[in-house]
């Protein structure tokens, strides 16, 4: 993967500023064109009016326009301060389908974890998952809590040998080539499972000039695989998690839980995901 076009999702939440700054740093690093894609929730709940419904509709439209203009001004101003040319897009249409269409013309997406404490960060149910699953593009998802102080210096690859994991590692190569530490982790569900899969990946990474180590972990009763991965992230002071998204049917993970769902709900560091 080459990073010549980056796309960052923008909304009305305070988290857009952090995503913009992060995306501008990446754009400068890769000499890439940066697109700011403004897509917000369109699920309007109208109160029941006996009179003056038109006034409410007009006020809502005026507020949406003001929010969009404010987001545009902040994004363009951030690009100007960074000395980078950026492109603003605020397309109309269904939120998820529109975001996916624009995402397919980028090399790498920068998305944000949903923040349940911030209503303006809501776009649609499972917005991040749907864009990652359907765009055919890798995405870096930023956590909504805390500040990203370092990125891709200490990388953890969550590896299970699946197609999704193989895709995510290949997509991550340009990002992790400058990392100081790269660790490959497989959660072993059977004591006799061995670590050959991890060591094969380490050898493949080595042929790309990336030195990596293995730190497999044993599955624990009552602890989800996603929680084991996040524990390793904390233990190794990881600043980028690389993983496949939805190795199982998506509806199964949404109903029963899975690694993708656990990470997207409880992430503390950026995660590069591909499907």
C-alpha positions as CSV (number, residue, x, y, z in Angstrom):
1,X,0.0,0.0,0.0
2,X,1.2,3.5,-0.8
3,X,-0.2,6.5,1.0
4,X,-0.8,9.2,-1.5
5,X,-4.4,10.1,-0.6
6,X,-5.6,10.2,3.0
7,X,-9.2,10.7,4.0
8,X,-10.2,11.8,7.5
9,X,-13.8,11.7,8.7
10,X,-15.0,15.0,10.2
11,X,-18.1,15.7,12.3
12,X,-19.4,18.2,14.8
13,X,-17.7,16.6,17.8
14,X,-14.6,18.0,19.6
15,X,-12.7,14.8,18.4
16,X,-12.6,16.1,14.9
17,X,-9.8,18.5,15.8
18,X,-7.6,15.6,17.1
19,X,-8.3,13.5,14.0
20,X,-7.4,16.5,11.8
21,X,-4.1,17.1,13.5
22,X,-3.3,13.4,13.3
23,X,-4.2,13.2,9.6
24,X,-2.1,16.3,8.9
25,X,0.9,14.8,10.5
26,X,0.5,11.6,8.4
27,X,0.0,13.6,5.2
28,X,3.2,15.5,5.9
29,X,5.1,12.3,6.6
30,X,3.9,10.6,3.4
31,X,3.7,13.6,1.1
32,X,0.0,12.7,0.7
33,X,-3.1,14.6,-0.3
34,X,-5.5,15.0,2.6
35,X,-9.3,15.0,2.1
36,X,-11.6,16.0,5.0
37,X,-14.9,14.2,4.6
38,X,-17.7,15.8,6.6
39,X,-20.5,13.3,7.2
40,X,-22.8,13.7,10.2
41,X,-25.9,12.1,11.5
42,X,-29.0,12.6,9.4
43,X,-31.4,10.8,11.7
44,X,-33.5,13.7,12.9
45,X,-36.2,13.2,15.5
46,X,-38.9,15.7,15.0
47,X,-41.0,16.8,17.9
48,X,-44.8,16.7,17.6
49,X,-46.1,20.1,16.6
50,X,-49.5,21.5,16.7
51,X,-48.2,24.7,15.1
52,X,-45.1,26.1,13.6
53,X,-43.4,22.9,12.4
54,X,-42.0,24.9,9.5
55,X,-40.2,27.2,11.9
56,X,-38.5,24.2,13.6
57,X,-37.4,22.7,10.2
58,X,-36.0,26.1,9.2
59,X,-34.1,26.4,12.5
60,X,-32.7,22.9,12.2
61,X,-31.5,23.5,8.7
62,X,-29.9,26.8,9.7
63,X,-28.1,25.0,12.6
64,X,-26.8,22.2,10.3
65,X,-25.5,24.8,7.8
66,X,-23.8,26.7,10.6
67,X,-22.2,23.5,11.9
68,X,-20.9,22.6,8.5
69,X,-19.5,26.0,7.8
70,X,-17.7,26.0,11.2
71,X,-16.3,22.5,10.6
72,X,-15.1,23.6,7.1
73,X,-13.4,26.7,8.5
74,X,-11.6,24.8,11.2
75,X,-10.4,22.1,8.8
76,X,-9.1,24.5,6.2
77,X,-7.5,26.7,8.9
78,X,-5.7,23.7,10.4
79,X,-4.4,22.8,6.9
80,X,-3.2,26.3,6.3
81,X,-1.4,26.4,9.7
82,X,0.3,23.1,8.9
83,X,1.4,24.5,5.5
84,X,-0.4,21.7,3.6
85,X,-3.0,21.8,0.9
86,X,-6.2,20.0,1.9
87,X,-9.5,19.3,0.3
88,X,-12.9,19.7,1.9
89,X,-15.8,17.6,1.0
90,X,-19.3,17.7,2.4
91,X,-21.4,15.4,0.1
92,X,-25.1,14.9,0.4
93,X,-26.7,11.5,0.5
94,X,-27.1,8.5,2.9
95,X,-24.4,8.8,5.5
96,X,-22.8,5.3,5.4
97,X,-23.1,4.8,1.6
98,X,-21.7,8.2,0.9
99,X,-18.8,7.8,3.3
100,X,-18.0,4.4,1.7
101,X,-18.1,5.7,-1.8
102,X,-15.6,8.5,-1.0
103,X,-13.4,6.2,1.1
104,X,-12.8,3.9,-1.9
105,X,-10.9,6.7,-3.6
106,X,-8.4,7.0,-0.7
107,X,-5.4,4.9,0.3
108,X,-5.9,5.2,4.1
109,X,-8.8,6.3,6.2
110,X,-8.6,8.1,9.6
111,X,-11.8,7.4,11.6
112,X,-12.7,8.0,15.2
113,X,-14.0,5.7,17.9
114,X,-17.7,6.4,18.8
115,X,-17.9,8.4,22.1
116,X,-21.1,7.6,23.9
117,X,-20.6,10.7,26.1
118,X,-20.6,13.0,23.0
119,X,-23.8,12.9,21.0
120,X,-22.3,14.8,18.1
121,X,-19.9,11.9,17.5
122,X,-22.8,9.7,16.5
123,X,-23.2,9.3,12.7
124,X,-25.1,6.0,12.4
125,X,-25.2,2.7,14.2
126,X,-21.9,0.8,13.5
127,X,-20.6,3.6,11.3
128,X,-16.9,2.8,11.7
129,X,-17.4,-1.0,11.3
130,X,-19.5,-0.5,8.2
131,X,-17.0,1.8,6.5
132,X,-14.1,-0.5,7.3
133,X,-16.0,-3.6,6.1
134,X,-17.4,-2.2,2.9
135,X,-14.8,0.4,1.6
136,X,-12.0,-2.1,0.8
137,X,-9.6,0.3,2.4
138,X,-7.5,0.1,5.6
139,X,-8.5,2.5,8.4
140,X,-6.7,3.9,11.4
141,X,-9.3,4.3,14.2
142,X,-8.3,6.8,16.9
143,X,-9.6,6.3,20.5
144,X,-11.9,9.0,21.8
145,X,-10.2,9.2,25.2
146,X,-6.8,10.7,25.8
147,X,-4.2,12.1,23.4
148,X,-2.2,10.2,20.8
149,X,1.3,11.2,22.0
150,X,3.3,8.7,19.9
151,X,2.3,6.6,16.9
152,X,3.6,3.4,15.3
153,X,6.8,3.3,17.4
154,X,5.7,0.2,19.4
155,X,3.4,-1.9,17.2
156,X,1.4,-5.0,18.2
157,X,0.1,-7.2,15.4
158,X,-2.8,-9.4,16.5
159,X,-2.3,-12.4,14.3
160,X,-4.6,-15.4,13.8
161,X,-3.6,-16.4,10.2
162,X,-6.9,-15.2,8.7
163,X,-7.4,-13.4,5.4
164,X,-8.4,-10.2,7.3
165,X,-5.2,-10.3,9.4
166,X,-3.0,-10.9,6.4
167,X,-4.7,-8.0,4.6
168,X,-4.2,-5.7,7.6
169,X,-0.5,-6.5,8.0
170,X,0.2,-5.9,4.3
171,X,-1.7,-2.6,4.5
172,X,0.3,-1.6,7.6
173,X,3.7,-2.1,6.1
174,X,4.3,1.5,5.1
175,X,3.2,2.6,8.5
176,X,5.3,0.2,10.6
177,X,8.5,0.2,8.7
178,X,10.0,2.9,10.9
179,X,8.7,1.3,14.2
180,X,11.2,0.8,17.0
181,X,9.5,-2.4,18.2
182,X,7.1,-4.7,16.4
183,X,5.6,-7.6,18.2
184,X,3.4,-10.4,16.7
185,X,0.9,-11.9,19.1
186,X,-1.3,-15.0,18.7
187,X,-3.8,-15.9,21.3
188,X,-3.3,-19.7,21.8
189,X,-6.6,-21.5,22.6
190,X,-4.9,-24.9,22.8
191,X,-1.7,-25.5,24.7
192,X,-0.4,-27.7,21.9
193,X,-1.2,-25.1,19.2
194,X,2.4,-24.0,18.9
195,X,3.6,-20.6,17.6
196,X,4.6,-21.5,14.1
197,X,2.1,-19.1,12.6
198,X,3.6,-16.2,14.5
199,X,7.1,-17.2,13.5
200,X,6.2,-17.5,9.8
201,X,4.8,-13.9,9.9
202,X,8.0,-12.7,11.7
203,X,10.1,-14.2,8.9
204,X,7.9,-12.6,6.2
205,X,8.2,-9.2,8.0
206,X,12.0,-9.7,8.1
207,X,12.1,-10.0,4.3
208,X,10.4,-6.5,4.2
209,X,13.1,-5.1,6.5
210,X,11.0,-5.2,9.6
211,X,12.5,-6.8,12.7
212,X,9.7,-8.3,14.9
213,X,9.5,-10.5,17.9
214,X,6.8,-13.0,19.1
215,X,4.8,-12.6,22.3
216,X,2.0,-15.2,22.1
217,X,-0.5,-15.4,24.9
218,X,-2.7,-18.2,26.2
219,X,-6.5,-17.8,26.2
220,X,-8.0,-17.6,29.7
221,X,-11.3,-18.9,30.8
222,X,-13.9,-16.2,31.2
223,X,-11.6,-13.6,29.4
224,X,-12.4,-12.7,25.8
225,X,-9.7,-12.8,23.1
226,X,-10.2,-9.0,22.7
227,X,-9.5,-8.4,26.3
228,X,-6.3,-10.5,26.1
229,X,-5.2,-8.4,23.2
230,X,-5.9,-5.2,25.0
231,X,-4.1,-6.4,28.1
232,X,-1.0,-7.1,25.9
233,X,-1.4,-3.6,24.4
234,X,-1.1,-2.1,27.9
235,X,1.7,-4.4,29.1
236,X,3.9,-3.6,26.1
237,X,3.1,0.1,26.0
238,X,1.9,-0.3,22.4
239,X,1.0,2.8,20.4
240,X,-0.5,1.0,17.4
241,X,-2.5,-2.1,17.2
242,X,-2.7,-3.9,13.8
243,X,-5.6,-6.3,13.3
244,X,-8.1,-7.7,10.9
245,X,-11.6,-6.6,11.2
246,X,-14.5,-9.1,11.6
247,X,-12.9,-12.5,10.9
248,X,-16.3,-14.0,11.8
249,X,-19.7,-13.1,10.3
250,X,-20.4,-9.5,11.4
251,X,-23.9,-10.3,12.7
252,X,-22.3,-13.1,14.9
253,X,-19.8,-10.6,16.4
254,X,-22.5,-8.0,17.0
255,X,-24.7,-10.5,18.8
256,X,-22.0,-12.5,20.7
257,X,-19.1,-10.1,20.8
258,X,-15.7,-10.5,19.2
259,X,-12.3,-9.0,19.0
260,X,-13.3,-6.2,16.7
261,X,-16.2,-5.2,18.8
262,X,-14.2,-5.4,22.0
263,X,-11.4,-3.2,20.6
264,X,-13.7,-0.6,19.1
265,X,-15.5,-0.3,22.5
266,X,-12.5,-0.3,24.8
267,X,-9.5,0.8,22.7
268,X,-6.9,3.1,24.3
269,X,-4.5,3.4,21.4
270,X,-4.9,3.8,17.6
271,X,-5.8,0.6,15.7
272,X,-5.1,-0.1,12.0
273,X,-7.9,-2.3,10.7
274,X,-8.6,-4.0,7.4
275,X,-11.2,-6.4,6.2
